[in-house]
C-alpha cells in the first residue's frame, strides 16, 4: 500500500512562502489521483526529540515554560531539536536537550518509538526517549527558554495533571501513552 501512496497525490510545482531559522512553509500545486488539481500547504521543520526523565523512585521530571503561540505556561517533558544540525544523531539531541533544560544526565537512554507531530500539515517527526539513572548537573538554557522551570512529579500526579488540563502538550501525552503501551510505566 505504501508504494501506491506516492501516486495518490503528485506535486506539480512547489514554492517557499515563508522561511526562518526554525521552519519553512511551502505551498505545493498538486494533482490528485482523480485528476483534480489543488494546493497543499506544508510546514517543514526538523525532527525533534521528547525525553521522559524517570527517577529511580519512578518519578517523572517535567519542565514548565511559556509557549508564545498559545500565550500560556504548561508542564511538559523536555523536548527540542537542533535546527542548525538537522542530521544530528537523535540520541545525542535527546541527551543534549535533557541536560540543557533540566540539568540532568542519564546513564541509560532508550528510544521507545517514533511519531509524527502533525503529518496532515507538517514533515516533522519525533523520537521519544526514556531517560533513567539520572544524575544532576547544571542547567544550560537557550535564550528562547527564559523562565523555564523544572521539577520532579510522582507518576500519579502527572496523570492527574493530564486529566485536569495542566498538561496539554500532545507529544508529552503521546509519550506517556507509548511508554504505558510498552509496559515501561504502570498507571
N, C-alpha and C positions, 0 to 999 in steps of 0.2 A: 504494500500500500504506500509506503514512504517513497518508492521510486516514482509512482504516478503523481505524488503530491507536487513535484516541481512543475508539472504541466497543467496544474489546475488554474494557476494564475501566472501570466507571463508579463514581465516588466518590459514596457516599450521604450520608456525614457525615464530618467531619474535626474532630479536636481536638488541641490542643497538649498534649503530655505532659511536655515539658521545654524550657527555653529559657535561653540565656545569651548573652553578647556574641558568641560565635563560631558558635553553631548553634541551630537549632530542631528538635526531634524531634516529629513528629506521627504520630498513628495515624488511618488512614482506614478507615471501614467501606466495603466495596466490593461490587459485583456484577460477576461475571464474565460473559463472553459467553454461557455456557450457562445463566445464571440463578442459579447458586450464589453464595452470599454468603460473605464472609470479611473479614479485616483485612489491612492493609498498613502497615508502619512505614516512614516516610520521614524521612531526615535532610536538612534544608535548610541549606546552607552557601553563602556567597558564592563566586562563581567565583574562581579563583586563577591565578597565572602560574608557569611554570617558565622560568628563564633559563639558557641554556647559554653561558657566557662562554668564548670561544675567543681565545687569544692569537695574535699574528702568527706564532708558530712552530708553531701547531696544538695547543698545549697547552690543556687544559681546566681551568677554575677550579672547585673544589668547596668546599663548606662541610661541616664536621662539627659536629653538635650532639647533645645528649641529647634523645631522644624519650621523653617520660614514659610514654605508654601501653604501650610495649614495654620500658621500663627499660633502654635501651642507647643508645650513641652510634653514629651511622652517617654515612658520607660521602654527599653528595647534591648536586645542582645547587641554587643559590639558588632559593627559591620562596616564595610567600606571597600573601596577599590583603589588601585594605584593607577590613576589616569595617565600619568607620564610613563608608565611601564605596563601597558595593557597585556603583554605576553608574559608577565611575571608568574612564577610558579604559585598557584593558589594557596598552597601550604605556607609559603613564605609570606604571602599577603595576609593570611589568617594570623600567623604569628606576629606580624608587624602591627596589624590593627588591634589585636589583643593587648599588646604592650602599650601602644600609643594611647588607647582610650581608657585602659583600666590599670596600667602599671603592673600587669600580671604576665608571667612567663609560664608556659605549660610544658611539662616534661613529656606529656602524651597528647598528641593531636590526631584525631580520627576523622576522616572525611566520611560523612554519613549519607551524603546524597547531593544531587544537583537538581535545581528547579529553575524555572524562568520567572522573572519578576512580573511580567505582563506581556506575554507573547502575542497578544492581539494588536499591540501598537509598538512594542519595543524589542530590540535584539538582545537585551541584557539578560544574562544568565547568572545564577548564584550557586556557589558551593557552600554547603553547610558543614562546619567542623565542630566536633565535640572536643573541648579542651579539658584535660584532667591533670591532677598532680600539679597544682598551681603554686607558684612562688611569687611573692611581691617584689616589685622593683619600682622605678619611678615612672610616672605618667608623662607622656610626651605629646600633648595635644597639638593638632594643627590649628592655625588661626581661625578656621571655619568652625572649630569645635569649642569656642569660648563658652564658658558657662556649663560645660558638660560635667555631670556628677556621676559617681559610680558607687554601687552598693551591692552587698550580698542579700539574697532573699531566700527563705525556705521555699522549696518547691510548691507546697500547698498555697503559700501566699502569692506566688507567681500565677498559679491557676486562678485564684480569686481575682487578681488584678486583670486578667483577661476577661473573666466573667463580668466584672463591674465596669469595664471600659477604660481602666487606667493604662492598659497595654492595647494599642490599636494597630501596631505595626504588623502588617500581613506576613512579612518574612519571619518575624520573631514567632508568631503564632504557628506558621507553617513549620519552622524548625523544631519547635516543641512537639508538634503533632508527629513529625517524621521520626524524632527520637522515641516517642511513645510507640509508634507502629513497629519500630525495630527493636522494641523491648530494651531500650537503653535508659528509659525513665519509667518509673512506676507511679502513676497517679490515677 
